[in-house]
């Protein structure tokens, strides 16, 4: 029975905490935050792009990846040629 009563109380308290400051208190904070959002998004995008490029370059330079890619290409070529000669 206690759990049944405490869950709604917990939900109400959590909602109050997550609600944030009152609108009058947050007006200046919101305007400054809204102005910096595009800059932060551009910075995030640039950082993400740099990290993605770095990861891709790192993967391309790995010897095991290069060997695997070459092996798959050769095997695919052999299978393709075998199918072409078999059904031609």
N, C-alpha and C positions, 0 to 999 in steps of 0.2 A: 504493500500500500504506500509506503514511503517513496519508493521509486516512482510510482505512478504520479505522485504529487510533485516530486522534485524535478522531473523532466520538464514540465511546462515552466516552472520557475527558472530553470537553467536556460531554456530557450528565450525567455523574456530578458534575462540578464545579458545573455549573449547578444541579443538584438540591440539592446541599449548600448553595449560597449562598441559594437561594430558600426553604430549609427554615426559616430564621430562628433565633432563639435557642432554647436548650434549654428544656424545659418548666419547670424549676425557676427559671430566670432570668425567664421571661415571665409567671409567675403574677400578680404585682402589676400588671404592665403590662396584661395581658388583662382583669383585673377592672375597672380604671379605664377602659379602652377600651370595655368592654361597657356600662358605666353611661352613657357619653356618646353612644353610638350613637343612641338615640332623639332626643336633643336635636339632634344633628347632622342627622338625617334631617328633623326638623321645620324646622330652619333652611334646609336645602337645598330642601325643598318650598316654603317661603314665598318664597325667592329665585327659584325657578323660576316660581312663579305670578306674581310681580311682573314678571319679565322677559317672560313670555308675554303678560300683559295690556298691558304697555307696547308690545310689538311689534304686537299686534293693533290697539291704538289708533293707532299710528303708520301702519299700513297703511290703516286706515279714513280717516285724515285726508289721505292723499295724493290730489291732484287727479286724477292719471292713473288711479288705481284707481277713484275715484268715477265718472269718465267712462266707463271700461270697463264697470263694473258696470251703469250706466244704459243703455249701448249694448246690452249683452247682454240686459238685461231688456226693452228695447223690441223688439229683434230677435226674442226668444223670443215676445213677445206677438203680433207681426205674423205669425210663422210659425204659431203656434197658431190665430190667427183665420183665416188662409188655409186651413189644414187643415180647420177647422170649417166654413167656407163651402163648401169644395170637396166634402167628403164628406157634407154635410148634406142 
